[in-house]
């Protein structure tokens, strides 16, 4: 997820851009760049690496200009190279563009522009925008040229655009990617996030989808894409510096829980076309190989291991491929039975988890094909894998993984659809239903977040309990494990996750009137009636029943002390919706106990040692 900052001022802007990028760098991992206009000349400096690394080479602060753009990149189209770093330019190098998002029809537009004689310098989707504006600029105002270009673009974008021939104007536009306008004193700003410009102004206009901003140093006007000016509210931000980084949330963990609708949308963006799943070129595995595999082995640790267990269910149930999920930390200490018809998948948020990296290297000794599901572009695991699917969750700062987990589930679901279609294990109607189901998940997640007040009530009632049990069946058994892990990680309360049927094989002895028992019990044709029976068993022993149930369920509220509802969805997707209330429950209990859930004791965000 890239970061953008732009300034138009009556003073030199290099320091403001540099500081803005420093506060946005968590959004971009692989490259950084800036563009300035001075005396009608466009100057661009960019490079591969973190802000400080590139700064040592190009000295951004020496660059001069009263208008400029800055960008930190998280690659989606094109590799990590200087040419692919932003800003991008047109053929005449008079237009500069920075972009966050994905242009879904860039291939079609690029072919059109090449036929028109345009020369491309990068492999990114973004460069298409600069050339498209150039193509529409002849005889037009810059605002009209931008609007004409935007009407041809399909996909998501937050854009900053400079014109060397119009050095007093900065143009911005947004569709499905965040962008704000900052109103300053004889200067105005654009930015992906408020924190990057908060030291300069706390007066903010939030751009909505399909809106364009035209900024000079003295005014900021907002238009729709037909050129009609819009009246916009200017909000005053009252955060302190630390809170600003959390966008007003008390902790990063809570912020990241609430970011999940957006994160899932980013994961899906550009990957669902008609009745097909389409991954980027980094995917690296041929259709012929995917048709030939006889087995999948998943390697992971912690929360990613729980994602793997959920993926195992999806792959076996829908794609009819045997799958085994291995603790990466144990995998390389025994003889693995792998052959060239086995696909090994590593799941990791950071791409640097030592045990997963070592296990993947061990697997590669057998000559198998490997695929990594990862959030961090260019990390160690992605570099040694034959193929990569990026989750696009954006930076996850909280140690206890939340949005990284749900985006891993979304990627596994997409991969299952791809395999099922290639291997003809589902018909076209079933594939279409699966794709429609996942498209609805971002909005459905938002409705789950609206249940937060009910979840907070549970936390306030039971935060002082010393033990708890989490139970689920089928695809939601791993969600029980994940819910218990979240509670342990951030509240330090002992919790165990079990398959619901296994309760009778030991844990039932612990159930009494002091034991909260959390059931993940969405309505389905597979396990619902069995789970109802398990709930009755807990109720008979006085346990405190907290249930995750499907909206409209009439039976579970009769039996449970508290019921938290999730929207109706496909059985295999219920896991994504069910885990969010458990994340919130863990967060609120930790907060109630006075613990900082962002920095749980003894835990690190990325375990880079064995």
C-alpha positions as MATLAB code, in Angstrom:
seq = 'XXXXXXXXXXXXXXXXXXXXXXXXXXXXXXXXXXXXXXXXXXXXXXXXXXXXXXXXXXXXXXXXXXXXXXXXXXXXXXXXXXXXXXXXXXXXXXXXXXXXXXXXXXXXXXXXXXXXXXXXXXXXXXXXXXXXXXXXXXXXXXXXXXXXXXXXXXXXXXXXXXXXXXXXXXXXXXXXXXXXXXXXXXXXXXXXXXXXXXXXXXXXXXXXXXXXXXXXXXXXXXXXXXXXXXXXXXXXXXXXXXXXXXXXXXXXXXXXXXXXXXXXXXXXXXXXXXXXXXXXXXXXXXXXXXXXXXXXXXXXXXXXXXXXXXXXXXXXXXXXXXXXXXXXXXXXXXXXXXXXXXXXXXXXXXXXXXXXXXXXXXXXXXXXXXXXXXXXXXXXXXXXXXXXXXXXXXXXXXXXXXXXXXXXXXXXXXXXXXXXXXXXXXXXXXXXXXXXXXXXXXXXXXXXXXXXXXXXXXXXXXXXXXXXXXXXXXXXXXXXXXXXXXXXXXXXXXXXXXXXXXXXXXXXXXXXXXXXXXXXXXXXXXXXXXXXXXXXXXXXXXXXXXXXXXXXXXXXXXXXXXXXXXXXXXXXXXXXXXXXXXXXXXXXXXXXXXXXXXXXXXXXXXXXXX';
ca = [
       0.000    0.000    0.000;
       1.808    3.087   -1.260;
       2.053    6.448    0.458;
       1.554    9.879   -1.146;
       2.302   13.402    0.045;
       2.119   16.608   -1.979;
       2.649   20.317   -1.233;
       2.054   23.581   -3.090;
       3.472   26.563   -1.218;
       5.230   29.918   -1.478;
       8.305   28.386    0.175;
      10.625   25.508   -0.655;
       8.787   22.235    0.004;
      11.551   19.606    0.126;
      11.640   19.373    3.929;
       7.858   19.100    4.172;
       7.830   16.291    1.616;
      10.685   14.498    3.339;
       9.019   14.652    6.766;
       5.715   13.607    5.256;
       7.278   10.538    3.667;
       9.013    9.679    6.934;
       5.573    9.457    8.547;
       4.168    7.470    5.628;
       7.041    5.061    5.159;
       5.207    2.238    6.907;
       2.900    2.239    3.864;
       5.685    1.609    1.361;
       8.438   -0.958    1.530;
      10.616   -1.007   -1.535;
      11.275    2.407   -3.088;
      10.799    6.133   -2.662;
      10.837    9.227   -4.854;
      10.036   12.936   -5.122;
       9.322   15.408   -7.918;
       9.622   19.196   -7.875;
       8.949   22.075  -10.242;
      11.221   25.118  -10.305;
      11.470   27.695  -13.081;
       9.218   25.594  -15.309;
      11.483   22.550  -14.984;
      10.435   19.187  -13.578;
      13.040   17.481  -11.396;
      12.643   13.881  -10.217;
      14.786   11.878   -7.828;
      13.945    8.315   -6.820;
      15.514    5.003   -5.913;
      15.116    1.539   -4.453;
      15.212    1.239   -0.676;
      13.919    2.975    2.421;
      13.666    6.764    2.613;
      16.949    7.244    4.465;
      18.789    4.841    2.155;
      17.711    6.678   -0.967;
      18.236   10.049    0.703;
      21.920    9.219    1.242;
      22.260    8.772   -2.516;
      20.198   11.689   -3.870;
      19.913   14.155   -0.930;
      16.235   15.004   -1.245;
      16.653   18.072    0.980;
      18.896   19.796   -1.546;
      16.151   19.774   -4.160;
      14.344   23.081   -4.660;
      10.813   23.997   -5.623;
       7.641   25.510   -4.194;
       5.509   22.598   -5.413;
       6.257   18.891   -5.198;
       5.128   15.302   -4.739;
       6.551   12.465   -2.652;
       5.828    8.743   -2.825;
       6.835    5.544   -1.034;
       6.008    2.379   -2.944;
       4.606   -1.018   -2.022;
       4.884   -2.844   -5.326;
       1.889   -4.412   -7.033;
       2.748   -4.040  -10.739;
       6.365   -4.408  -11.786;
       9.404   -5.455   -9.832;
      11.432   -3.466   -7.346;
      13.538   -1.278   -9.644;
      14.396    2.389   -9.925;
      12.391    2.679  -13.140;
       9.312    1.268  -11.387;
       9.636    3.671   -8.458;
       7.324    6.696   -8.469;
       6.918    9.449   -9.616;
       6.253    8.505  -13.252;
       6.273   10.850  -16.228;
       4.883   11.267  -19.723;
       6.922   11.095  -22.938;
       7.915   14.775  -22.780;
       8.725   14.589  -19.068;
       6.389   17.515  -18.354;
       3.818   15.594  -16.274;
       4.594   13.849  -12.957;
       2.240   11.290  -11.395;
       2.232    9.394   -8.097;
      -0.362    6.699   -7.419;
      -1.701    4.402   -4.741;
      -4.009    1.636   -6.011;
      -4.360   -0.653   -9.006;
      -5.411    0.256  -12.551;
      -7.295   -2.835  -13.640;
      -7.469   -2.021  -17.367;
      -3.883   -0.786  -17.660;
      -2.924   -3.473  -20.221;
      -5.649   -2.374  -22.597;
      -4.768    1.305  -22.108;
      -1.065    0.635  -22.547;
      -1.618   -1.120  -25.868;
      -3.734    1.814  -27.044;
      -1.092    4.346  -26.000;
       1.783    2.427  -27.594;
      -0.120    2.425  -30.879;
      -0.387    6.196  -30.470;
       3.405    6.402  -30.222;
       3.894    6.676  -26.474;
       7.087    5.208  -25.020;
       7.005    3.497  -21.633;
       9.887    3.403  -19.177;
       8.504    1.119  -16.457;
       6.443   -2.042  -15.940;
       3.955   -0.340  -13.625;
       0.270    0.276  -14.151;
       0.779    3.852  -12.911;
       2.787    5.087  -15.882;
      -0.291    4.604  -18.070;
      -1.917    7.531  -16.234;
       0.815   10.028  -17.148;
       0.676    9.074  -20.827;
      -3.124    9.049  -20.869;
      -3.203   12.608  -19.480;
      -0.609   13.621  -22.079;
      -2.775   12.127  -24.829;
      -5.727   14.243  -23.680;
      -3.769   17.453  -23.038;
      -3.587   18.811  -26.588;
      -5.700   21.965  -26.658;
      -7.217   21.302  -23.223;
      -6.870   22.721  -19.748;
      -4.923   20.454  -17.408;
      -8.038   19.854  -15.300;
      -9.989   18.703  -18.353;
      -7.129   16.479  -19.506;
      -7.059   14.777  -16.095;
     -10.835   14.316  -16.057;
     -10.798   12.804  -19.546;
      -8.076   10.382  -18.482;
      -9.865    9.391  -15.275;
     -13.014    8.499  -17.185;
     -11.028    5.903  -19.128;
      -9.430    4.335  -16.048;
     -10.908    1.328  -14.249;
      -9.674    0.409  -10.783;
      -8.616    2.085   -7.562;
      -6.416    5.110   -7.217;
      -5.262    8.005   -5.124;
      -3.363   10.330   -7.448;
      -1.106   13.344   -7.196;
      -0.275   15.112  -10.474;
       2.088   17.980  -11.360;
       2.495   19.871  -14.655;
       5.765   21.617  -15.420;
       3.895   24.109  -17.612;
       1.498   24.966  -14.749;
       3.838   25.277  -11.770;
       1.267   26.743   -9.410;
      -1.241   23.885   -9.454;
      -1.317   20.453   -7.837;
      -4.100   18.093   -8.917;
      -5.313   15.117   -6.878;
      -8.020   12.516   -7.451;
      -9.428    9.588   -5.552;
     -11.367    6.409   -6.190;
     -11.380    3.569   -3.620;
      -7.997    4.602   -2.183;
      -7.686    7.112    0.676;
      -6.549   10.668    0.051;
      -6.953   13.835    2.111;
      -6.420   17.535    1.410;
      -4.721   19.674    4.048;
      -5.497   23.401    4.240;
      -2.482   25.405    5.382;
      -1.334   29.029    5.593;
      -0.241   30.093    2.109;
       0.219   26.412    1.303;
      -1.952   23.356    0.761;
      -1.313   19.617    0.929;
      -2.461   16.205   -0.208;
      -1.638   12.995    1.647;
      -2.589    9.336    1.988;
      -2.875    9.740    5.749;
      -3.377   12.710    8.046;
      -0.258   12.060   10.215;
       2.093   12.877    7.344;
       0.966   16.518    7.223;
      -0.318   17.096   10.754;
       2.727   19.086   11.855;
       1.845   21.643    9.152;
      -1.948   21.769    9.356;
      -4.848   20.257   11.256;
      -7.463   21.485    8.749;
      -8.456   18.485    6.628;
     -10.831   17.797    3.732;
     -11.557   14.113    3.174;
     -11.880   13.336   -0.519;
     -14.590   10.870   -1.488;
     -14.621    8.434   -4.389;
     -14.791   10.056   -7.826;
     -13.615   13.455   -6.573;
     -10.785   15.621   -7.886;
      -8.967   18.408   -6.030;
      -7.221   21.363   -7.663;
      -4.814   23.050   -5.264;
      -2.865   26.283   -5.400;
      -1.005   27.798   -2.467;
      -4.043   29.948   -1.638;
      -7.047   27.737   -2.356;
      -8.293   24.184   -2.673;
     -11.266   23.429   -4.904;
     -12.995   20.055   -5.100;
     -14.828   18.849   -8.216;
     -16.659   15.764   -9.375;
     -15.428   14.052  -12.527;
     -17.848   16.078  -14.665;
     -16.212   19.297  -13.518;
     -18.928   20.444  -11.119;
     -17.469   22.149   -8.055;
     -18.473   20.650   -4.714;
     -18.805   22.231   -1.298;
     -16.750   20.261    1.211;
     -16.520   20.377    4.990;
     -13.145   21.250    6.498;
     -12.523   19.149    9.607;
     -10.232   20.182   12.446;
      -8.080   17.310   13.700;
      -7.535   17.247   17.461;
      -5.189   14.268   17.797;
      -1.844   14.503   19.511;
       1.215   13.238   17.616;
       1.067    9.685   18.964;
      -2.667    9.314   18.488;
      -2.376   10.648   14.961;
      -0.333    7.637   13.975;
      -3.226    5.505   15.120;
      -5.770    7.589   13.192;
      -7.611    8.392   16.415;
      -7.769    4.788   17.670;
      -6.455    4.081   21.138;
      -4.193    1.274   19.911;
      -2.841    0.007   16.625;
      -4.506   -3.350   17.256;
      -7.957   -1.756   17.330;
      -7.150    0.365   14.282;
      -6.033   -2.702   12.357;
      -9.134   -4.665   13.346;
     -11.220   -1.835   11.940;
      -9.099   -1.685    8.785;
     -10.107   -5.204    7.779;
     -12.926   -4.252    5.379;
     -10.464   -2.070    3.480;
      -7.689   -4.663    3.720;
      -9.864   -7.428    2.267;
     -10.989   -5.089   -0.510;
      -7.330   -4.427   -1.348;
      -6.625   -8.158   -1.329;
      -9.406   -8.745   -3.863;
      -8.712   -5.696   -6.005;
      -7.981   -6.648   -9.606;
      -8.022  -10.381   -8.896;
     -11.638  -11.185   -9.735;
     -12.331  -10.899  -13.448;
     -15.593  -12.210  -14.875;
     -15.649  -15.801  -13.593;
     -11.885  -16.077  -13.102;
      -9.312  -15.489  -10.395;
      -6.271  -13.673  -11.790;
      -3.059  -13.271   -9.820;
      -0.122  -11.042  -10.710;
       2.918  -12.291  -12.596;
       4.686  -12.919   -9.260;
       2.318  -15.872   -8.844;
       4.800  -17.818  -10.927;
       2.978  -21.176  -11.230;
       1.634  -22.479  -14.527;
      -1.878  -23.808  -15.024;
      -0.443  -27.114  -16.265;
       1.467  -27.570  -13.019;
      -1.548  -26.682  -10.886;
      -3.606  -29.290  -12.714;
      -0.945  -31.923  -12.079;
      -0.379  -31.562   -8.336;
      -1.496  -34.429   -6.133;
      -0.876  -32.918   -2.720;
      -0.328  -29.587   -0.943;
       1.809  -29.077    2.149;
       1.362  -25.812    4.063;
       4.148  -24.471    6.297;
       3.455  -21.760    8.865;
       3.743  -20.634   12.486;
       1.320  -19.093   14.969;
      -1.619  -17.231   13.483;
      -0.461  -18.101    9.958;
      -0.657  -21.774   10.926;
      -4.304  -21.259   11.844;
      -4.830  -19.686    8.425;
      -3.235  -22.781    6.927;
      -5.646  -25.063    8.793;
      -8.566  -23.078    7.409;
      -7.023  -23.278    3.958;
      -6.658  -27.049    4.312;
     -10.411  -27.319    4.739;
     -11.077  -25.096    1.712;
      -8.639  -26.947   -0.542;
      -9.879  -30.413    0.347;
     -13.570  -29.539    0.411;
     -13.717  -27.503   -2.790;
     -10.636  -28.243   -4.910;
     -10.465  -31.920   -3.842;
      -6.699  -31.801   -3.216;
      -5.211  -33.524   -0.144;
      -3.568  -30.915    2.072;
      -1.384  -31.161    5.159;
      -0.584  -28.276    7.482;
       2.775  -28.430    9.223;
       4.302  -26.405   12.016;
       7.283  -24.907   10.233;
       9.315  -25.215   13.412;
       8.909  -29.020   13.378;
       8.903  -29.722    9.656;
      12.637  -29.851    9.026;
      13.408  -32.104   11.986;
      11.903  -35.191   10.376;
      11.978  -36.831    6.983;
       9.514  -35.066    4.707;
       7.681  -37.129    2.110;
       7.692  -34.721   -0.815;
       7.789  -35.255   -4.552;
       7.474  -33.144   -7.666;
       3.689  -33.466   -7.669;
       3.562  -31.732   -4.284;
       3.107  -27.981   -3.917;
       4.562  -26.468   -0.737;
       2.940  -23.236    0.468;
       4.558  -20.991    3.085;
       2.232  -18.568    4.879;
       3.796  -15.620    6.687;
       2.920  -11.995    7.380;
       6.460  -10.681    7.445;
       8.220  -13.067    5.086;
      11.077  -13.202    7.579;
       9.907  -15.788   10.137;
      13.017  -17.868   10.760;
      11.309  -21.241   11.213;
       9.147  -20.826    8.124;
      12.120  -19.669    6.073;
      14.191  -22.660    7.193;
      11.329  -25.090    6.529;
      10.820  -23.703    3.038;
      14.523  -24.065    2.261;
      14.337  -27.667    3.456;
      11.357  -28.347    1.207;
      13.163  -26.909   -1.805;
      15.872  -29.555   -1.400;
      13.308  -32.092   -2.656;
      12.860  -30.187   -5.906;
       9.239  -29.248   -5.204;
       7.502  -26.111   -6.413;
       6.934  -23.523   -3.689;
       4.435  -20.711   -3.223;
       4.485  -18.052   -0.507;
       1.480  -16.135    0.814;
       2.987  -13.024    2.314;
       2.337   -9.383    3.177;
       5.807   -7.884    2.744;
       7.131   -7.213   -0.720;
      10.670   -8.424   -1.340;
      11.028  -10.291    1.968;
      13.311  -13.306    2.279;
      10.612  -15.947    1.837;
       9.164  -14.289   -1.249;
      12.625  -14.137   -2.830;
      13.228  -17.882   -2.553;
       9.715  -18.993   -3.533;
       8.802  -20.048   -7.060;
       5.650  -17.968   -6.768;
       4.118  -15.356   -4.481;
       0.623  -14.130   -3.663;
       0.750  -10.888   -1.702;
      -2.016  -10.329    0.815;
      -1.901   -6.511    0.493;
      -2.987   -6.022    4.107;
      -0.772   -2.963    4.448;
       1.644   -2.493    7.343;
       0.515   -4.295   10.477;
       2.077   -2.606   13.489;
       0.227   -4.389   16.286;
       2.096   -7.500   17.400;
      -1.066   -9.625   17.573;
      -1.975  -10.278   13.953;
      -5.485   -9.310   12.872;
      -5.855   -7.980    9.330;
      -2.910  -10.076    8.150;
      -4.845  -13.196    9.214;
      -8.099  -12.347    7.460;
      -6.282  -11.344    4.265;
      -4.425  -14.677    4.369;
      -7.804  -16.415    4.531;
      -9.007  -14.340    1.589;
      -5.950  -15.302   -0.488;
      -6.391  -18.991    0.356;
     -10.016  -18.729   -0.707;
      -9.045  -17.137   -4.035;
      -6.390  -19.794   -4.589;
      -8.984  -22.494   -3.902;
     -11.310  -20.979   -6.507;
      -8.466  -20.963   -9.041;
      -7.644  -24.635   -8.388;
     -11.288  -25.712   -8.389;
     -11.832  -24.065  -11.759;
      -8.656  -25.506  -13.296;
      -9.398  -28.994  -12.004;
     -13.156  -28.924  -12.749;
     -14.144  -29.799   -9.190;
     -16.852  -27.111   -9.174;
     -19.193  -26.037  -11.936;
     -19.486  -22.497  -13.299;
     -22.458  -21.647  -11.092;
     -20.623  -22.759   -7.955;
     -17.554  -20.738   -8.951;
     -19.744  -17.699   -9.556;
     -21.383  -18.111   -6.129;
     -17.977  -18.325   -4.478;
     -16.796  -15.170   -6.191;
     -19.959  -13.290   -5.312;
     -19.568  -14.439   -1.713;
     -16.047  -13.061   -1.329;
     -16.987   -9.781   -3.032;
     -19.540   -9.178   -0.266;
     -17.096   -9.801    2.581;
     -15.736   -6.217    2.988;
     -19.231   -4.799    3.540;
     -20.206   -7.734    5.731;
     -17.101   -7.210    7.848;
     -18.196   -3.648    8.434;
     -21.511   -4.883    9.815;
     -19.611   -7.228   12.155;
     -17.634   -4.252   13.455;
     -20.941   -2.567   14.204;
     -21.491   -5.301   16.843;
     -18.558   -3.932   18.871;
     -20.737   -2.550   21.675;
     -22.150   -6.017   22.391;
     -18.638   -7.466   22.355;
     -17.453   -4.776   24.764;
     -20.265   -5.760   27.148;
     -18.927   -9.327   27.197;
     -15.435   -8.047   27.921;
     -16.658   -5.910   30.802;
     -18.463   -8.887   32.335;
     -15.748  -11.504   31.997;
     -12.356   -9.765   31.868;
     -11.552  -11.032   35.372;
     -11.981  -14.736   34.503;
      -8.797  -16.782   34.585;
      -9.611  -19.431   31.986;
     -11.740  -19.799   28.894;
     -12.525  -22.345   26.201;
     -13.060  -21.728   22.475;
     -14.904  -24.371   20.448;
     -15.679  -24.768   16.756;
     -16.133  -27.429   14.104;
     -15.095  -27.840   10.491;
     -13.759  -24.688    8.893;
     -14.327  -22.836   12.174;
     -12.242  -25.124   14.371;
      -9.087  -23.141   13.408;
     -10.997  -19.956   14.274;
     -11.468  -21.334   17.779;
      -7.698  -21.804   17.956;
      -7.108  -18.273   16.694;
      -9.607  -16.733   19.109;
      -7.938  -18.460   22.047;
      -4.501  -17.391   20.826;
      -5.551  -13.740   20.571;
      -6.827  -13.750   24.135;
      -3.613  -15.320   25.411;
      -1.388  -12.970   23.437;
      -2.793   -9.658   24.590;
      -4.616  -10.297   27.901;
      -2.405  -13.081   29.357;
      -5.536  -15.071   30.272;
      -5.279  -18.820   29.779;
      -7.458  -19.959   26.895;
      -7.665  -23.138   24.838;
      -9.166  -23.793   21.436;
     -10.597  -27.221   20.599;
     -12.738  -28.976   18.038;
     -16.153  -28.862   19.698;
     -16.531  -32.659   19.680;
     -13.225  -33.054   21.536;
     -14.645  -31.195   24.519;
     -15.955  -34.518   25.832;
     -12.447  -35.967   25.738;
     -11.076  -33.892   28.578;
     -11.903  -30.160   28.624;
     -15.477  -30.773   29.759;
     -14.021  -31.562   33.193;
     -13.033  -27.893   33.538;
     -16.443  -26.407   32.796;
     -18.222  -24.736   35.721;
     -20.045  -21.487   36.429;
     -16.790  -19.527   36.231;
     -15.785  -20.773   32.764;
     -16.619  -18.687   29.676;
     -17.024  -20.982   26.663;
     -16.977  -19.306   23.251;
     -18.720  -21.225   20.456;
     -18.127  -20.386   16.800;
     -21.490  -21.584   15.507;
     -22.603  -20.062   12.195;
     -25.519  -21.858   10.586;
     -24.522  -24.464    7.999;
     -25.546  -27.869    6.706;
     -22.377  -29.535    7.983;
     -21.945  -29.020   11.715;
     -24.675  -26.735   13.051;
     -26.827  -29.365   14.751;
     -23.793  -31.011   16.289;
     -22.632  -27.678   17.721;
     -26.089  -27.105   19.195;
     -25.647  -30.383   21.043;
     -22.258  -29.271   22.346;
     -23.798  -26.010   23.571;
     -26.408  -27.969   25.497;
     -23.644  -29.979   27.175;
     -21.909  -26.815   28.353;
     -25.164  -25.242   29.461;
     -26.009  -28.331   31.544;
     -22.745  -27.818   33.460;
     -23.295  -24.124   34.128;
     -20.708  -22.766   31.693;
     -20.989  -19.167   30.480;
     -21.862  -19.487   26.785;
     -20.799  -16.792   24.327;
     -21.773  -17.685   20.756;
     -20.944  -16.391   17.299;
     -24.088  -17.074   15.238;
     -25.604  -16.217   11.878;
     -28.065  -13.334   11.677;
     -31.611  -14.618   12.058;
     -30.638  -17.652   14.141;
     -33.470  -18.333   16.615;
     -32.047  -21.354   18.441;
     -28.650  -20.236   19.702;
     -29.891  -17.089   21.535;
     -32.174  -19.367   23.584;
     -29.178  -21.313   24.842;
     -26.333  -18.758   24.981;
     -25.744  -16.091   27.600;
     -24.530  -13.749   24.850;
     -24.923  -14.018   21.084;
     -22.889  -12.016   18.580;
     -24.278  -12.156   15.074;
     -22.454  -12.270   11.761;
     -24.061  -11.908    8.305;
     -25.098  -14.958    6.338;
     -22.400  -16.129    3.952;
     -21.005  -19.270    2.369;
     -19.810  -21.858    4.852;
     -16.174  -21.568    3.778;
     -16.286  -17.777    4.194;
     -17.830  -17.805    7.661;
     -14.350  -18.096    9.154;
     -13.390  -14.587    7.976;
     -16.467  -13.065    9.589;
     -16.360  -15.199   12.749;
     -12.828  -14.276   13.780;
     -13.412  -10.524   13.965;
     -15.624  -10.611   17.110;
     -12.968  -12.790   18.758;
     -10.262  -10.245   17.900;
     -12.385   -7.477   19.407;
     -13.145   -9.541   22.513;
      -9.440  -10.130   23.126;
      -8.650   -6.467   22.535;
     -11.306   -5.151   24.925;
     -10.364   -7.605   27.679;
      -6.690   -6.625   27.398;
      -7.593   -2.939   27.466;
      -9.896   -3.451   30.448;
      -7.047   -5.168   32.297;
      -4.743   -2.238   31.571;
      -2.437   -4.104   29.185;
      -1.079   -2.528   26.012;
      -2.247   -4.920   23.275;
       0.210   -3.406   20.797;
       3.189   -4.516   22.876;
       2.330   -7.803   24.604;
       5.066   -9.049   26.876;
       7.645  -11.496   25.517;
       6.305  -11.313   21.948;
       7.805   -9.884   18.784;
       6.005   -8.897   15.609;
       8.288  -10.976   13.417;
      10.117  -13.957   14.890;
      13.411  -13.784   13.008;
      15.352  -16.138   15.273;
      14.692  -19.827   15.851;
];
